[in-house]
Amino acid sequence: MKKVVLFVIDGLSNRLLEALLREGKLPTFKKLIKNGVKNASFDLHEGDPWVNYFLFRREIKNEHGLGSHSRVPSWTTLSTGTLPMKHGVISDTEPNAQGLEFPISRKNRKKRAMWEIISQYNKKIGTIGWIADWPPVKVPEYTIVRMADMGIHVSAGAKPCSYENFSLDKDFLSNNPVYPDWLWKELKKIHFDSKIKNFSPWAKSTEWAFSALVRDTIEDSLYLEWAKFLLKRFPQPDFLTICLYQIHSLSHLFWDCLKIEKAHFKGFSHENRQKRFGSCIEDRYQYLDREINEILKLIEGHSIVMIVSPYGMRRSRVTKKYLHLNALYEKLGLLKYNAEGIDWKKTKVYDNLNPWGIFPMRKGFIKDSHPEILFVKLKKSLEKIKTEQNEKLFLEMDYEKKDRSFNLLPNYRIIHYATKIFLDHKYFFLKKFIDFIPHYSVHSPKDLTVIISGKDIRDAKIIKSRMTTLDIAPMVLSFLGIKYQDKDMLGKPIFEF
């Protein structure tokens, strides 16, 4: 009986994938496509009721006012083969009793995922890093959930997560993210090797490392290392699936740095951004190409290998105005730089999610034995910044009063290049602290990527059927010889091999 290995890569762009394939930079992807099939990029304007369009463009509101244009509904549709109104997941997060947003968990899912179905047919399962799958499913072999789904959030008071001080227990909580329980001790022993530490300079940067992106980077690398460890240690499961997220995060923030987008973002993308982040997305595609090749060496020759991305990324047409908060913090003496980036010993506050200072006000890092006192000091400093017309640059947001965190936001009504502000007993043009930039990239729901490879798959055959995320689960079940009936599972296997 055939075995299936499914890689799910968040935000894989067909356009960029094809460009890198033409340049010969993705030999593993090229080999898989040569020995199998790859779908074409589809045009939504053909008018078909395509499920990805439905997921990302039709607003389904739940009681919390959250729409379905986020990624978790799409991933859950992929894993269950059912639409959001059937599987019940229509947002990425939900409020807890205190009103704080936390990731959706497996308990929100009303339909069984494909691995839960497969496990009922006396088959071995291995799932690694699936989104919204906490707590771990007890399947016959092993489950490793996406650790960020266990409530990890970069917030006020959180310490930077960097490569130098990374700890699984400290940075990903001490809750056990795996089944069976005894496997966690084994996995923690091999959590860092030289390949993870020797990432590209963009990832190792001290200034960059405290952002939430570093968690995606580390998690992806851990999942790939753990997959190789498990394939060496145990027999290959009948169904193994590995999920990877870093390309999605990088694409949102650095799409303007891509060579294929250089002409479009001319005048917006600063030279230092191009120099520092110009290769980061391509680097990550090539890194995954190498790592997937290492895993392919460890699996059985008759296995069917699938690479799926439920949506891609594309440039956004939106341009926004942002206040460069880190520049203000530096001017106030609260943020210090050294040759390596931010000087953590002397820094008390920064715009924590976006260290290069191009996004709006977020809850910043507070380094103090009494963070409440520093909040007050920071608030007083920012409230003193006024324009020539005596208007405050920062306003207090009343709706966050129940939250003890910092609640000043920029007064965008007055922000423009000609505005002067009074800071450190001097007048400055506000343009020193403003960036006008595009929202670099957004989800592209029409950009579904499916690659299927194996000895029985006809070489270099483009899939001509109109595929959707609904088709993936039925196709996996079919490859494993499972005939499963569910009226809500609307997809079907695509047999064009």
C-alpha positions as CSV (number, residue, x, y, z in Angstrom):
1,M,0.0,0.0,0.0
2,K,1.3,3.5,-0.9
3,K,2.3,6.0,1.8
4,V,1.7,9.7,1.6
5,V,4.0,12.6,2.7
6,L,2.2,16.0,2.7
7,F,4.1,19.2,3.0
8,V,1.8,22.3,3.6
9,I,3.7,25.6,3.1
10,D,1.9,28.7,4.1
11,G,1.9,31.5,1.5
12,L,3.8,29.8,-1.3
13,S,3.6,32.0,-4.3
14,N,3.2,30.3,-7.7
15,R,4.7,33.4,-9.4
16,L,7.8,33.4,-7.4
17,L,8.1,29.6,-7.4
18,E,8.0,29.6,-11.2
19,A,10.6,32.4,-11.4
20,L,13.0,30.5,-9.1
21,L,12.4,27.2,-11.0
22,R,13.4,29.0,-14.3
23,E,16.6,30.2,-12.6
24,G,17.4,26.7,-11.5
25,K,17.4,27.6,-7.8
26,L,14.9,24.9,-6.6
27,P,16.3,21.6,-7.8
28,T,14.1,19.5,-5.4
29,F,10.9,21.2,-6.5
30,K,12.0,20.7,-10.1
31,K,12.6,17.0,-9.6
32,L,9.3,16.5,-7.9
33,I,7.4,18.3,-10.7
34,K,9.3,16.3,-13.3
35,N,8.3,13.1,-11.6
36,G,4.7,14.2,-11.1
37,V,2.2,17.0,-11.7
38,K,1.7,20.6,-10.8
39,N,-1.4,22.7,-11.0
40,A,-1.7,25.8,-13.2
41,S,-2.4,29.2,-11.6
42,F,-6.1,29.8,-12.0
43,D,-7.9,33.0,-12.9
44,L,-10.8,33.9,-10.6
45,H,-12.4,36.0,-13.2
46,E,-13.5,32.9,-15.1
47,G,-16.5,33.0,-12.8
48,D,-16.3,29.5,-11.1
49,P,-17.5,29.5,-7.5
50,W,-14.0,28.8,-6.3
51,V,-13.7,27.9,-2.6
52,N,-10.6,29.9,-2.0
53,Y,-12.3,33.0,-3.3
54,F,-15.2,32.2,-1.0
55,L,-12.9,31.7,2.0
56,F,-11.0,35.0,1.6
57,R,-13.6,37.4,0.1
58,R,-17.0,36.5,1.5
59,E,-17.4,38.0,5.0
60,I,-18.7,35.5,7.5
61,K,-19.1,37.2,10.8
62,N,-19.2,35.3,14.1
63,E,-20.4,36.8,17.4
64,H,-17.0,38.5,17.9
65,G,-17.2,40.3,14.5
66,L,-14.3,38.4,13.1
67,G,-14.3,37.7,9.3
68,S,-13.3,34.6,7.4
69,H,-10.5,36.3,5.4
70,S,-7.8,34.9,7.7
71,R,-5.7,31.8,7.1
72,V,-7.0,29.3,9.7
73,P,-10.4,28.8,8.0
74,S,-8.5,27.9,4.8
75,W,-6.2,25.5,6.6
76,T,-9.1,23.9,8.3
77,T,-10.9,23.5,5.0
78,L,-7.8,21.8,3.6
79,S,-7.5,19.4,6.5
80,T,-11.3,18.5,6.7
81,G,-12.4,18.8,3.1
82,T,-15.4,20.9,4.3
83,L,-16.5,24.5,4.1
84,P,-16.2,26.9,7.1
85,M,-20.0,26.8,7.9
86,K,-19.6,23.0,8.3
87,H,-16.2,22.8,10.1
88,G,-17.0,25.8,12.3
89,V,-13.7,27.7,12.1
90,I,-14.2,31.2,10.7
91,S,-11.4,33.2,12.3
92,D,-7.8,32.9,13.5
93,T,-8.5,33.8,17.1
94,E,-11.2,34.0,19.7
95,P,-11.5,36.1,22.9
96,N,-10.9,34.4,26.2
97,A,-12.8,35.4,29.4
98,Q,-10.7,38.5,29.9
99,G,-11.3,39.7,26.3
100,L,-7.8,38.9,25.1
101,E,-7.5,37.2,21.7
102,F,-6.1,33.6,21.7
103,P,-5.5,31.2,18.8
104,I,-8.3,28.9,17.6
105,S,-7.8,25.4,18.9
106,R,-8.8,21.9,17.8
107,K,-11.8,22.1,20.1
108,N,-13.3,24.8,17.7
109,R,-13.3,22.3,14.8
110,K,-16.6,20.5,14.3
111,K,-15.4,18.2,11.6
112,R,-12.6,15.6,11.8
113,A,-9.3,16.3,10.1
114,M,-8.0,13.8,7.5
115,W,-5.5,12.3,10.0
116,E,-8.3,11.6,12.5
117,I,-10.2,9.8,9.8
118,I,-7.1,7.9,8.5
119,S,-6.2,6.7,12.1
120,Q,-9.5,4.8,12.2
121,Y,-8.4,2.6,9.3
122,N,-5.5,0.9,11.2
123,K,-2.9,3.2,9.7
124,K,0.0,5.0,11.3
125,I,-0.1,8.8,11.4
126,G,2.6,11.5,11.9
127,T,1.5,15.2,12.0
128,I,4.0,18.0,12.6
129,G,3.2,21.7,13.1
130,W,-0.5,21.8,12.0
131,I,-2.2,25.1,12.7
132,A,-5.2,25.1,15.1
133,D,-4.5,21.5,16.2
134,W,-3.9,22.1,19.9
135,P,-4.2,20.0,22.1
136,P,-2.4,17.2,20.4
137,V,-4.6,14.5,18.8
138,K,-4.0,11.0,20.1
139,V,-3.2,9.2,16.9
140,P,-1.3,5.8,16.4
141,E,2.2,7.2,16.1
142,Y,2.9,10.8,16.9
143,T,1.5,14.4,16.8
144,I,3.5,17.6,17.2
145,V,1.2,20.7,17.3
146,R,2.2,24.2,16.2
147,M,3.6,25.6,19.4
148,A,2.6,29.1,18.7
149,D,-1.0,28.0,18.9
150,M,-0.5,27.3,22.6
151,G,-1.0,31.0,23.4
152,I,2.4,32.5,22.4
153,H,2.1,36.2,21.8
154,V,4.8,38.9,21.8
155,S,3.4,41.4,24.2
156,A,4.4,44.1,26.7
157,G,6.9,42.6,29.1
158,A,7.9,39.8,26.8
159,K,11.6,39.2,26.5
160,P,13.1,39.1,23.0
161,C,13.2,35.6,21.5
162,S,16.7,35.4,19.8
163,Y,19.0,32.7,18.6
164,E,21.4,33.4,21.4
165,N,19.0,32.9,24.3
166,F,16.4,30.6,22.7
167,S,14.9,27.9,25.0
168,L,12.0,25.6,24.1
169,D,10.6,25.7,27.6
170,K,11.0,29.5,28.0
171,D,10.0,30.6,24.5
172,F,7.3,28.1,23.7
173,L,5.9,27.5,27.2
174,S,6.4,24.3,29.2
175,N,3.1,22.7,28.1
176,N,3.7,19.5,26.3
177,P,2.9,20.0,22.6
178,V,3.3,16.4,21.5
179,Y,1.7,13.0,21.7
180,P,2.8,10.6,23.1
181,D,4.1,12.5,26.2
182,W,7.5,10.7,26.4
183,L,8.5,12.0,22.9
184,W,8.8,15.5,24.2
185,K,12.0,14.7,26.2
186,E,13.5,13.1,23.1
187,L,12.7,16.1,20.8
188,K,14.1,18.7,23.2
189,K,17.5,17.0,23.1
190,I,17.9,17.8,19.4
191,H,16.3,21.2,19.2
192,F,19.3,23.2,18.0
193,D,21.9,22.1,15.5
194,S,24.5,24.1,13.5
195,K,22.2,24.5,10.5
196,I,19.6,26.3,12.6
197,K,22.2,28.6,14.1
198,N,23.8,29.4,10.7
199,F,20.8,31.2,9.1
200,S,21.2,34.1,6.7
201,P,22.3,37.4,8.2
202,W,18.7,38.8,8.0
203,A,17.6,36.1,10.4
204,K,20.5,36.4,12.8
205,S,20.3,40.1,13.2
206,T,19.9,41.1,16.9
207,E,17.5,44.0,15.9
208,W,15.3,41.6,13.9
209,A,15.4,38.7,16.3
210,F,13.0,39.8,19.0
211,S,10.0,40.0,16.6
212,A,7.4,37.3,16.3
213,L,9.0,36.3,13.0
214,V,11.8,34.6,14.8
215,R,9.4,32.2,16.4
216,D,8.1,31.2,12.9
217,T,11.7,30.8,11.7
218,I,12.7,28.6,14.7
219,E,9.5,26.6,14.6
220,D,9.9,25.7,10.9
221,S,13.5,24.7,11.5
222,L,12.6,22.6,14.5
223,Y,9.8,20.8,12.6
224,L,12.1,19.9,9.8
225,E,14.8,18.7,12.2
226,W,12.3,16.7,14.2
227,A,10.8,15.2,11.0
228,K,14.2,13.9,10.0
229,F,14.9,12.6,13.6
230,L,11.5,10.7,13.7
231,L,12.0,9.2,10.2
232,K,15.4,7.9,11.3
233,R,14.1,6.7,14.7
234,F,10.8,5.1,13.7
235,P,9.3,3.4,10.6
236,Q,7.7,5.9,8.2
237,P,4.0,6.4,9.0
238,D,1.4,5.7,6.4
239,F,0.6,9.4,6.4
240,L,3.1,12.0,7.4
241,T,2.3,15.7,7.2
242,I,4.6,18.7,7.9
243,C,3.5,22.3,8.0
244,L,5.7,25.3,7.5
245,Y,4.9,29.0,8.1
246,Q,7.9,31.3,7.7
247,I,7.4,32.1,4.0
248,H,4.0,33.6,4.8
249,S,5.5,35.9,7.5
250,L,8.4,37.0,5.4
251,S,6.3,37.6,2.3
252,H,4.0,40.0,4.2
253,L,6.8,42.2,5.4
254,F,9.5,42.0,2.7
255,W,7.6,41.5,-0.6
256,D,8.9,44.8,-1.8
257,C,12.5,43.5,-1.6
258,L,11.9,40.8,-4.3
259,K,13.6,41.3,-7.6
260,I,10.4,40.5,-9.4
261,E,8.7,43.5,-7.6
262,K,11.6,46.0,-7.8
263,A,10.0,48.1,-10.5
264,H,6.6,48.3,-8.8
265,F,8.1,49.4,-5.4
266,K,10.6,51.9,-6.7
267,G,10.6,54.9,-4.5
268,F,8.9,53.1,-1.6
269,S,11.5,50.5,-0.7
270,H,14.5,52.1,1.0
271,E,18.0,51.1,0.0
272,N,18.8,49.8,3.5
273,R,15.7,47.5,3.3
274,Q,16.8,46.2,0.0
275,K,20.4,45.6,1.2
276,R,19.3,43.9,4.4
277,F,16.2,41.9,3.4
278,G,16.6,41.7,-0.4
279,S,17.2,38.0,-0.5
280,C,15.4,36.8,2.6
281,I,12.3,35.4,0.8
282,E,14.3,33.7,-1.9
283,D,16.7,32.3,0.7
284,R,13.8,30.7,2.5
285,Y,12.4,29.1,-0.6
286,Q,15.9,27.6,-1.3
287,Y,16.3,26.6,2.4
288,L,13.0,24.6,2.2
289,D,14.1,23.1,-1.1
290,R,17.2,21.7,0.6
291,E,15.4,20.5,3.7
292,I,12.7,18.8,1.7
293,N,15.4,17.0,-0.3
294,E,16.9,15.8,3.0
295,I,13.5,14.4,4.1
296,L,13.0,12.7,0.7
297,K,16.2,10.7,1.2
298,L,14.6,9.2,4.4
299,I,11.2,8.1,3.0
300,E,10.3,4.9,1.1
301,G,10.6,5.0,-2.6
302,H,7.0,4.2,-3.4
303,S,5.7,7.1,-1.3
304,I,3.5,9.8,-2.9
305,V,4.9,13.3,-2.0
306,M,2.5,16.3,-2.0
307,I,3.4,19.9,-1.6
308,V,0.3,22.1,-1.0
309,S,-0.2,25.8,-0.3
310,P,-3.8,26.8,0.3
311,Y,-3.1,30.3,-0.9
312,G,-0.2,32.4,-2.2
313,M,0.9,36.0,-1.8
314,R,0.7,39.0,-4.1
315,R,1.6,42.7,-4.0
316,S,-0.9,44.9,-2.3
317,R,-2.1,48.0,-4.0
318,V,-2.6,49.9,-0.7
319,T,-0.3,52.6,0.4
320,K,-0.4,53.8,4.0
321,K,1.2,56.4,6.2
322,Y,3.1,55.2,9.3
323,L,4.8,56.9,12.2
324,H,8.4,55.8,12.7
325,L,8.1,55.1,16.4
326,N,11.6,53.7,17.0
327,A,13.0,57.0,15.7
328,L,11.0,58.8,18.3
329,Y,12.0,56.4,21.1
330,E,15.7,56.8,20.1
331,K,15.3,60.6,20.3
332,L,13.8,60.3,23.7
333,G,16.7,58.2,24.9
334,L,14.7,55.1,25.5
335,L,16.1,53.1,22.5
336,K,19.8,52.6,22.0
337,Y,21.6,51.1,19.0
338,N,25.1,49.6,18.7
339,A,27.1,48.0,15.9
340,E,25.0,44.8,16.0
341,G,21.6,46.5,16.1
342,I,19.6,47.3,19.3
343,D,21.6,47.6,22.4
344,W,19.5,45.6,24.8
345,K,21.3,46.6,27.9
346,K,20.4,50.3,27.4
347,T,17.1,49.9,25.6
348,K,13.8,50.2,27.6
349,V,11.2,50.5,24.9
350,Y,10.8,49.7,21.2
351,D,8.1,49.1,18.6
352,N,8.3,45.4,19.2
353,L,6.5,43.8,16.3
354,N,8.2,46.0,13.7
355,P,11.8,46.9,14.7
356,W,12.5,48.7,11.5
357,G,9.8,51.2,12.4
358,I,7.3,51.1,9.5
359,F,4.1,50.0,11.2
360,P,1.7,51.7,13.6
361,M,1.9,51.8,17.4
362,R,1.9,48.4,19.0
363,K,2.6,47.3,22.6
364,G,6.3,47.9,23.1
365,F,8.9,46.0,25.0
366,I,9.3,47.3,28.6
367,K,12.6,46.5,30.3
368,D,12.2,47.5,34.0
369,S,11.7,45.8,37.3
370,H,8.5,47.8,37.6
371,P,7.0,48.0,34.1
372,E,4.0,50.0,35.3
373,I,6.3,52.8,36.4
374,L,8.1,52.8,33.0
375,F,4.7,52.9,31.3
376,V,3.9,56.1,33.2
377,K,7.3,57.6,32.3
378,L,6.9,56.7,28.6
379,K,3.4,58.0,28.5
380,K,4.4,61.3,30.0
381,S,7.3,61.6,27.5
382,L,5.0,61.0,24.5
383,E,2.2,63.2,25.7
384,K,4.6,66.1,25.8
385,I,5.3,65.9,22.1
386,K,3.1,68.5,20.4
387,T,2.8,70.3,17.1
388,E,3.3,74.0,16.5
389,Q,-0.5,74.3,16.8
390,N,-0.2,72.7,20.3
391,E,-1.9,69.5,19.3
392,K,-0.8,66.2,20.9
393,L,1.0,63.8,18.6
394,F,-0.3,60.9,20.7
395,L,-3.8,60.3,21.9
396,E,-5.1,58.0,24.7
397,M,-7.5,55.3,23.5
398,D,-10.3,54.9,26.0
399,Y,-11.4,51.5,24.6
400,E,-8.3,49.9,26.0
401,K,-8.8,51.1,29.6
402,K,-9.5,47.6,30.8
403,D,-6.1,46.5,29.4
404,R,-3.3,47.6,31.7
405,S,-0.9,47.8,28.7
406,F,0.2,51.0,27.0
407,N,-2.7,52.7,25.3
408,L,-1.4,55.8,23.4
409,L,-1.8,55.8,19.7
410,P,-0.5,58.2,17.0
411,N,-2.9,61.0,16.1
412,Y,-2.9,60.3,12.3
413,R,-5.3,63.2,11.7
414,I,-2.4,65.7,12.1
415,I,0.4,63.6,10.6
416,H,1.8,65.0,7.3
417,Y,5.2,66.0,6.0
418,A,4.8,69.7,6.7
419,T,3.8,69.3,10.4
420,K,6.3,70.5,12.9
421,I,6.6,68.9,16.4
422,F,8.3,70.2,19.5
423,L,10.7,67.6,20.9
424,D,13.7,68.1,23.2
425,H,13.1,71.9,23.2
426,K,13.5,72.0,19.4
427,Y,11.1,72.0,16.5
428,F,11.4,69.2,14.0
429,F,9.6,68.5,10.7
430,L,7.5,65.4,11.3
431,K,8.7,64.0,8.0
432,K,11.8,62.8,9.9
433,F,9.6,60.3,11.6
434,I,7.1,59.3,8.9
435,D,7.2,56.6,6.2
436,F,4.8,56.4,3.4
437,I,4.9,52.8,2.3
438,P,2.7,50.2,0.6
439,H,1.1,47.4,2.5
440,Y,3.7,45.1,0.8
441,S,1.7,41.9,0.2
442,V,-1.6,40.3,0.9
443,H,-3.0,36.8,0.6
444,S,-3.8,35.7,-3.0
445,P,-6.7,33.2,-2.7
446,K,-6.4,32.2,-6.4
447,D,-2.8,31.2,-5.9
448,L,-3.4,27.6,-4.8
449,T,-0.3,25.4,-5.3
450,V,-0.5,21.6,-5.6
451,I,2.5,19.4,-6.5
452,I,2.0,15.6,-6.5
453,S,5.0,13.4,-7.2
454,G,5.6,9.6,-7.1
455,K,6.6,6.7,-9.3
456,D,3.0,6.1,-10.3
457,I,2.3,9.7,-11.2
458,R,2.6,10.6,-14.8
459,D,5.7,12.9,-15.4
460,A,5.3,16.6,-16.1
461,K,1.5,16.5,-16.4
462,I,-0.3,19.8,-15.5
463,I,-3.4,19.2,-13.5
464,K,-6.2,20.6,-15.6
465,S,-9.2,20.2,-13.3
466,R,-10.1,23.3,-11.3
467,M,-8.7,22.4,-7.9
468,T,-9.6,23.8,-4.5
469,T,-8.5,23.3,-1.0
470,L,-11.6,21.1,-0.6
471,D,-10.0,18.4,-2.9
472,I,-6.8,17.8,-0.8
473,A,-8.3,15.7,2.0
474,P,-10.3,13.4,-0.4
475,M,-7.2,13.0,-2.5
476,V,-5.1,11.9,0.4
477,L,-7.7,9.4,1.5
478,S,-7.9,8.1,-2.0
479,F,-4.1,7.6,-2.2
480,L,-4.3,5.6,1.0
481,G,-7.1,3.4,-0.3
482,I,-9.7,4.8,2.0
483,K,-13.3,5.1,0.8
484,Y,-14.8,7.6,3.1
485,Q,-18.3,9.1,2.8
486,D,-19.3,12.5,4.2
487,K,-22.0,14.6,2.5
488,D,-20.2,17.8,3.8
489,M,-16.9,16.8,2.2
490,L,-17.4,18.5,-1.2
491,G,-14.1,17.9,-2.8
492,K,-13.0,14.9,-4.9
493,P,-9.8,13.1,-5.9
494,I,-8.2,14.5,-9.1
495,F,-7.3,11.5,-11.2
496,E,-5.4,12.7,-14.1
497,F,-2.3,10.6,-13.6
